[in-house]
Amino acid sequence: MSHPPQVALLGGGFSTDEDGLLDDWVLEHARTHRPKVCFLPTASGDAPGYAEKFLAAFRDRPDCEPSVLHLFDRKLDDDALRTFVLAQDVVYVGGGNTANLLAVWRVHGVDRLLREAYDRGTLMCGISAGANCWAESSHTDSFGPLTHLPDGLGLLPGSVCPHYDSEPGRRRSYRSAVATGVLPAGWALDDGTGALFTNGRLTETVSRAPGAHVYRVVSDGAGGADERALSCRELRRGTSAGGRRP
């Protein structure tokens, strides 16, 4: 049986959290019990320290096979790159500059390969820029001040806003963008949360931090925005996937 296309938006993970709960949650949704997990640090310019932090967090785990795909010092030709990407069970995208990330992917054709892998059941996930990239559009500081980016990969309909509770101005700016139609309705994530989408539809929301939420933000049709906090299953050490649906 084929695995349905899935995207997991993360408000944390190995780069910010010591407990590993959001990373555990991601791996529980992979299509195999010992998935191949590829980290793409493109948004950070393939920062060596970021890649090493991923490997340090994942290489000793018995439940996955980690790797890193570098594009700024690319080693694979087009055929080898396609073979490598399609062999992954989880693609994990790091934070950084969303606009630069998308530009580099498109130059190398990685955007098309990720779409093909997604359609075949590879779980796509990421934090910050690595969450933004999967939607049609996103709320970003890629250009300095907070603004909108209208040309994401489009695996998810609507828009995404990360760091909803932790970065000054995020909440107000995103709500304003949705209210005025600059960004379509979408999903905002507090740090410490995760949102799983199956076939483009939200199917699970989780939180490792008390009081942290995932939000649905839509225009109210009268120049404002409606924000609805979704119920999140609390992640704890030793708990399993398959929690509460919003």
Buried (B, 14 or more C-beta within 10 A) or exposed (E): EEBEBBBBBBBBBBBBBEEBBBBBBBBBBBBBEEBBBBBBBBBBBBBEEBBEBBBEBBEEBEBBBBBBBBBEEEEBEEEEBBEBBEEBBBBBBBBBBBBBBBBBBEEBEBBBBBBEBBEEBBBBBBBBBBBBBBBBBBBBBBEEEBBBBEEBBBBBBBBBBBBBBBBEEBBEBBBBBBBEEBBBBBBBBBBBBBBBBBEEEBBBBBBBBEEBBBBBBBBEEEEEBBBEBBEBBBBEEEBEBEBEEB
